[in-house]
Amino acid sequence: MLSRGRDEPGRPGHEVSVPGNLAAVRERIARTGRNPDEITIVAVTKGFDVAVCREAIAAGLNILGENRVHEALTKMDELPDAEWHLIGHLQTNKARVAAGRFALIQSVDSIRLAEALAKIAPAQAVLVEVNVARSTCAASWRWVRHTAIQRPPSSSCESCARKLNSAWERGCPSSPWA
């Protein structure tokens, strides 16, 4: 069993058991009436070392998510067989480092970032953050009529727009082009 506190990895008194936590998550999924085998679970590795990532893989969690690009790249080198997702905000200046390295980038929140990723790695799978709540607390794309991005992508982003396969709501942001 490895120790980790919520904000302080390795903090004493906060024991983490990946198999135990996974069993609890699957139990909660089952209580909702869903089959846990139909749900994709991404093991978030932020603040955990490679040993915990290996424990997650041994427990059957083959999709690992990291929100720090450089921390992920270090872990990827040691665990090349895992499927890696980039979760959380990706700064456009780090797009070149991230593009093509992750199976999925879950946090495209601007046309500028989408264009940068499409230019560097046109086949990069992404999820787009969509602001369906029209709130103003962060950056994301506005959802219009539940099917379109408010501002059409520029011509340099047409291939990018065709490759954006999903969208998810972070629940905040007003877009800079709203």
N, C-alpha and C positions, 0 to 999 in steps of 0.2 A: 504494500500500500504506500502511495506517495502523498506527500503533504503539499497543499497549496491553498492559500487564502484567496478570496475573491479578487483582491487588488494587489496582493503581495504573494507572488509565487513562492512556495516553500514555507509559508508562515506556519509555525508549529500549532497543532491543535485542529488543523483543518485537513483531515484525511480525505483522500480521493481514491475511490476504487472504481476504475473504469467499468469492469463487469457489473459491479453493483449499481452504479449510476445508469448504465445502459438498461439493466433489468427494470429499474424504476421508471425510466422513460418509456420503455415498451409497455409496461403495466399501465401507465397513464394514458397512452395511446389506446390500448385495449378498452379502458374504461369509457372512452368516447364512442365506442362502438366500431372503431376502425380496426382493420387488421394491421398489426405492427409491421408485418412483412411487406405491406404495400406502401409504407412510408420511407422516404429516403432520409436518413439521418446523417448530418454532417458533423463530425467531431471537431469542435473548435479548439485549436492548439495554441492560441495566444497565451503566452506566459508559461507554457509547459515545455519541458525539454523533450528531446528525442525519445528518451526511455518511456515517457508517458504516451507518446505517439505510437511507439511499438506495442504498448499495452492495448491501445485502442484498436490497432490492426489485428492483434491476436484475439480481441473480443469480437471481431467481425465488422468493425467500422473501417471500411476501406476508403471512404471519402473524408479527407481532412481539410479543414478550413482555417485559413490564417488571414489576419487583417494587416499584417506588416510584411510588405514585399520582401525586404532583405532577410527578415527572420524566416520567412517561408522558403526562400531560396536555399538557405543553409540546411533546413530540414529536408527539403526535396533532394538535395545531394545525398543525404544519408538514407532516405526512404523513397527511392525512385519508383517503387511499384505501387505506391499509394496514388489515388486520384486526388489532386489538389485543387481547391477552390480558393479564390481570393474573395474575402468577405469584407465588408466595410468600405469606407471611402478610398478611392484611388485618385491620387493627384495626377493631373495630366503630365507633369514633369517626370513621373515614374512609369508612364505608359510603356515607354521603350523597354524598360527592364521587365515589366510584367507580361506584356503581350507575347503570346505563344508559349508561355511557360506554364500556365494554369489551364486545367481542363475547362474551367468556367470562371469568369469574372462576374461576381454577383452585384456589382455596384456602379454601373455606368449611370452617372447623374447629370451629364451634360452632352450637348451635341459636340462640343469641342473635344471631350474625352472620347466619344464614339468615333469621331473622325480620326483622331490620333491612333486609336486601336486598329481601325479598319485599314489605315495606311501602312501600319507596321506589320500586322498579322491579320489579313482579311478573313481568315477562317476562324478567328478567335470566337468562341462561344461566350455570350454575355447575357446578363439579365439587366434590364433597364429599370431604374428607380422611377416610379410614376407618382406624382402628387395628386391623388384623387380627392384628398381632403381640402385642397387649395389653401393649405396653411402656409405660414411664412417662416418656418424655423430652420430650414436647410435648403440645399440645392437638389433639384430633381426635375424631371420633365413633367409638364402638365398633361393630364389625360383629357382629351376632348372627345365627346361622344363615345367614350369607351373603346375607340378603335384607332385613334390617330394622335400623333404628336402635334402640339399646337403649331409649332413652326416647322415646315417641311425641311428635311435635311438638305444641305447643299448638294450640288451635283457630285462633289468629291466624296460624299457620304452615302450615295445611292446603294452601293454594294453593302455598306455597313448596315443600312436600314433593312435590306433584304435578309441580313444574317441575324438580326436581333430576334431571337426566338421566343422570348418571354419577358414579362414585366412583373415587377413586384412593388408593393407600396411600402415606403418607409414612413408614411403618414405625416410628413412635414412639408416642406419646401415650396416656395414660390420660385418659379424659374426666372432667370434674368431676362428672358425674352417674353414674359407674360404681358 
